[in-house]
């Protein structure tokens, strides 16, 4: 993480954003992408599509399509102590994939690989790496995934200072962010928690258990983790 921070702070000079990846094969796959014609669009074209996507409308549309997003699980504040099993968001320090990956019952790898992605803006990384980690491709075609990833990365980057730290596209289908401007009050945290739930419902279904728990965990924390299982 020290090296990641050093390289992140040099981004304005180098034009390369650092991303931590677990194993050698995943790192090679990310660096050795198939020709652009396989994807039919270039990185710049995906970025342009993401910039034109109304991400708030997309979130609203997803909620209209899927009833679970309209009524996420809730928990009265007085019951927080009784249901404190939102383990992967609970600690506001460290990073799940890197420093505390065994929170998911998996061993911390002996080596991590760090790749440098040439991009103009930090939030362009999803498009540059052709990121698609959702496991429900029948619902979300992977090209739509890539555009949504990029659009949400942009929104959260400017609003909350969210910066991509690590990805595990093949093993655990996860992405991880360092956050420099987290929400400071419950109202804003609940709004963000709902966005994160629509983006990755496992943050509640296999993690926080309720929108309220997730919102509480987002206040003043520097770490966001999303995993699709």
C-alpha positions in Angstrom: 0.0 0.0 0.0 2.9 2.4 0.6 4.1 1.8 -3.0 0.5 2.3 -4.2 0.3 5.7 -2.4 3.6 6.8 -3.8 2.6 6.0 -7.4 -0.8 7.4 -6.9 0.7 10.7 -5.8 2.9 10.8 -8.9 -0.1 10.3 -11.2 -0.3 13.9 -12.3 3.3 13.6 -13.6 3.3 10.0 -14.9 -0.2 9.7 -16.3 -0.3 6.1 -15.0 -2.8 5.0 -12.4 -1.6 2.2 -10.1 -3.9 -0.8 -9.6 -3.2 -3.8 -7.3 -4.1 -7.2 -8.6 -3.7 -10.6 -6.9 -1.9 -13.1 -9.1 0.4 -13.1 -12.1 -2.2 -14.5 -14.5 -4.8 -11.8 -13.7 -2.1 -9.1 -14.0 -1.0 -10.5 -17.4 -4.6 -10.7 -18.6 -5.2 -7.1 -17.7 -2.0 -5.9 -19.5 -2.5 -8.2 -22.5 -6.0 -7.2 -23.5 -7.5 -8.6 -26.7 -7.4 -6.3 -29.8 -9.8 -3.4 -29.7 -11.9 -5.0 -32.5 -12.8 -7.8 -30.1 -14.6 -5.2 -27.9 -15.8 -3.3 -31.0 -15.1 0.0 -29.2 -12.0 1.7 -28.1 -11.3 2.9 -24.5 -12.0 6.5 -25.5 -15.4 5.4 -27.0 -16.3 3.6 -23.8 -15.4 6.7 -21.8 -17.5 8.9 -24.1 -20.5 6.5 -23.6 -20.0 6.6 -19.8 -19.9 10.4 -19.9 -23.2 10.6 -21.8 -24.9 8.0 -19.6 -27.3 9.6 -17.0 -26.1 7.4 -14.2 -28.8 8.6 -11.8 -31.5 7.7 -14.3 -29.8 4.3 -14.7 -30.0 3.7 -11.0 -33.6 4.8 -10.9 -34.4 2.5 -13.9 -32.8 -0.5 -12.2 -34.9 0.1 -9.1 -38.0 0.2 -11.2 -37.1 -3.1 -12.9 -36.2 -4.9 -9.7 -38.5 -4.6 -6.7 -35.7 -5.5 -4.2 -34.0 -2.2 -5.1 -37.2 -0.3 -4.3 -37.4 -1.8 -0.8 -33.9 -2.6 0.4 -33.7 -4.4 3.8 -33.9 -1.9 6.7 -33.0 -2.1 10.3 -34.1 0.2 13.1 -31.2 2.1 14.7 -31.8 0.5 18.1 -31.1 -2.9 16.6 -27.7 -2.1 15.1 -25.9 -3.6 18.1 -27.9 -6.8 17.7 -27.1 -7.3 14.0 -23.5 -6.1 13.8 -22.3 -8.7 11.2 -21.6 -6.3 8.4 -18.1 -7.6 8.6 -16.6 -6.5 5.3 -17.5 -2.8 5.8 -17.2 -2.7 9.6 -13.6 -1.6 9.9 -12.8 1.8 8.5 -9.1 1.0 8.1 -7.0 -1.2 5.7 -8.2 -2.7 2.5 -10.1 -6.0 2.2 -8.3 -7.3 -0.9 -4.9 -6.3 0.2 -4.4 -6.0 4.0 -7.3 -8.0 5.3 -8.4 -10.3 2.6 -8.7 -13.2 5.0 -11.9 -11.5 6.2 -13.5 -13.5 3.4 -12.0 -16.7 4.7 -9.4 -16.7 2.0 -5.6 -16.6 2.6 -3.6 -13.4 2.0 -1.5 -14.1 -1.1 2.3 -14.1 -0.8 2.6 -11.6 -3.6 0.5 -8.9 -5.0 1.1 -7.4 -8.5 0.8 -3.8 -9.2 0.0 -2.6 -12.8 0.3 0.9 -14.1 -2.6 1.9 -16.3 -2.1 4.9 -18.8 -5.2 7.1 -18.4 -5.9 10.8 -18.4 -8.2 10.7 -15.4 -8.3 8.2 -12.4 -11.9 7.1 -13.1 -11.0 6.1 -16.7 -9.4 2.9 -15.3 -12.5 0.8 -15.6 -12.7 1.6 -19.3 -9.0 1.1 -19.9 -9.0 -2.3 -18.3 -12.4 -3.3 -19.9 -13.6 -4.0 -16.4 -16.6 -6.4 -16.2 -16.9 -8.2 -12.9 -20.6 -8.7 -12.4 -21.7 -12.4 -12.3 -25.2 -11.8 -13.7 -24.3 -11.2 -17.3 -27.7 -12.4 -18.5 -29.2 -9.4 -16.8 -26.4 -6.9 -17.5 -24.6 -7.5 -20.8 -20.9 -7.0 -20.2 -20.6 -3.9 -22.4 -23.3 -2.2 -20.3 -21.4 -3.3 -17.2 -18.3 -1.5 -18.5 -20.2 1.7 -19.2 -21.9 1.6 -15.8 -18.7 0.9 -13.9 -17.0 3.8 -15.6 -19.9 6.2 -15.1 -20.3 5.3 -11.4 -16.5 5.6 -10.9 -16.7 9.1 -12.3 -19.6 10.2 -10.1 -18.1 8.7 -7.0 -14.6 10.1 -7.8 -15.8 13.7 -8.0 -18.4 13.5 -5.2 -16.6 11.3 -2.7 -13.0 11.2 -3.8 -13.3 7.5 -4.5 -10.1 6.1 -6.1 -9.7 2.5 -7.4 -7.1 0.6 -5.5 -7.5 -3.0 -6.5 -9.4 -5.5 -8.6 -9.9 -9.2 -8.6 -11.9 -9.9 -11.8 -11.5 -13.6 -12.0 -11.2 -15.0 -8.5 -13.6 -13.0 -6.2 -15.2 -10.5 -8.7 -14.3 -7.6 -6.5 -13.2 -4.0 -6.7 -11.9 -1.8 -3.9 -11.6 2.0 -3.4 -9.9 4.4 -1.2 -12.2 7.3 -0.3 -11.0 10.8 0.6 -14.4 12.5 0.9 -16.8 10.1 2.5 -20.4 11.2 3.5 -20.5 12.9 6.9 -24.1 12.6 7.8 -26.7 9.9 7.9 -29.0 11.4 5.2 -26.2 11.5 2.6 -24.9 8.1 3.7 -28.3 6.4 3.2 -28.5 7.9 -0.3 -25.0 6.6 -1.1 -25.8 3.2 0.5 -28.8 2.8 -1.8 -26.6 3.6 -4.9 -24.1 1.0 -3.8 -26.8 -1.5 -3.2 -28.2 -1.1 -6.7 -24.6 -1.3 -8.1 -23.7 -4.4 -6.0 -26.6 -5.9 -4.0 -24.2 -8.3 -2.3 -22.9 -5.4 -0.1 -26.2 -5.9 1.8 -27.3 -9.4 0.9 -24.0 -11.0 1.8 -22.6 -8.2 4.0 -24.3 -5.4 5.9 -27.8 -7.1 6.1 -29.5 -3.7 5.9 -29.4 -0.4 4.2 -29.0 1.3 7.6 -26.0 -0.8 8.6 -24.3 -0.1 5.3 -25.0 3.6 5.6 -23.6 3.8 9.1 -20.4 2.0 7.9 -19.9 4.6 5.1 -19.8 7.6 7.3 -16.2 8.8 7.6 -14.7 5.6 6.3 -11.8 5.5 3.8 -12.6 2.1 2.3 -15.3 0.8 0.0 -15.4 -2.8 -1.1 -17.7 -4.4 -3.7 -17.8 -8.1 -4.4 -20.1 -10.0 -6.8 -20.6 -13.6 -5.8 
